[in-house]
Amino acid sequence: MKIRLYYTYILSNFNHKVLYIGVTNDLIRRVTEHKNKATKGFTSKYNVDKLVYYEIFDFVELAISREKQLKAYSRIKKDALISGFNSNWIELYSNGSILHP
């Protein structure tokens, strides 16, 4: 039986002015879709494709709950969360791999 993982993630744009929070079961695939602008919408409109934060969960319900919690955070709290995890807001996606800050 294959173990499935779920991710809550935050993307930003180049100058960190815009944030996007999402959930997926395949972080590499999903970030690649954002980078390739595979779907028209918020992230393609605002060039939000820089992975700056993520969390891993064993259950989809926990990942969705966390996504909702993060979306309710103030921008200051979101920025502090990202900075605590990834102090320089570096790109955590590179050549089809996810980096650990």
C-alpha positions in Angstrom: 0.0 0.0 0.0 1.4 3.4 -1.0 1.7 6.0 1.7 0.1 9.3 0.5 1.3 12.6 1.8 -0.4 16.0 1.5 1.1 19.4 1.5 -0.1 22.9 2.5 2.1 25.4 0.7 2.6 29.1 0.1 3.8 30.6 -3.1 4.9 34.2 -3.6 5.8 36.4 -6.5 9.3 37.8 -7.3 9.1 40.8 -5.0 7.1 39.0 -2.2 4.1 41.3 -2.5 1.5 38.6 -3.3 0.9 35.3 -1.5 -1.0 32.2 -2.5 -1.9 29.3 -0.2 -2.9 25.9 -1.5 -3.1 22.2 -0.8 -2.0 19.3 -2.9 -1.0 15.6 -2.8 1.9 16.2 -5.2 3.9 19.3 -4.4 6.4 19.0 -7.3 3.6 18.5 -9.9 1.6 21.4 -8.5 4.4 23.9 -8.3 5.4 22.9 -11.8 1.9 23.7 -12.9 2.1 27.1 -11.3 5.4 27.8 -12.9 4.1 26.8 -16.3 0.9 28.8 -15.8 -1.0 25.6 -16.7 -4.3 27.0 -15.3 -5.6 30.5 -15.8 -6.3 32.2 -12.5 -4.9 34.1 -9.6 -1.4 32.7 -9.7 -0.9 33.1 -13.4 -2.4 36.6 -13.4 -0.1 37.8 -10.6 3.0 35.7 -11.5 2.9 33.8 -8.2 5.1 30.8 -8.7 7.9 30.9 -6.1 7.6 28.2 -3.5 8.6 29.8 -0.1 6.8 27.6 2.5 5.3 24.1 2.9 4.1 21.7 5.5 3.6 17.9 5.1 0.6 16.0 6.4 -0.5 12.3 6.6 -4.2 13.1 6.2 -5.8 15.4 3.7 -8.2 16.7 6.3 -5.3 18.1 8.3 -3.8 19.7 5.3 -7.1 21.4 4.4 -7.6 22.5 7.9 -4.2 24.1 8.0 -4.8 25.8 4.7 -7.9 27.4 6.1 -6.0 28.4 9.2 -3.2 30.0 7.2 -5.6 31.9 4.9 -7.2 33.5 8.0 -3.8 34.7 9.2 -2.9 38.4 8.9 -0.2 39.3 6.3 2.2 40.0 9.2 1.6 36.6 10.7 2.0 34.9 7.3 5.3 36.8 6.7 6.6 35.8 10.1 5.6 32.1 9.5 7.5 32.1 6.2 10.5 33.9 7.6 10.7 31.4 10.5 10.8 28.5 8.0 12.7 30.1 5.2 14.5 33.2 6.5 15.6 34.5 3.1 12.5 33.5 1.2 14.5 31.5 -1.2 12.9 29.4 -3.9 12.3 26.0 -2.5 11.6 24.3 -5.8 14.6 23.5 -8.1 14.8 21.3 -11.2 11.8 19.1 -10.1 12.9 18.8 -6.5 11.8 20.4 -3.3 14.6 22.0 -1.2 14.7 22.1 2.6 15.6 25.6 3.9 
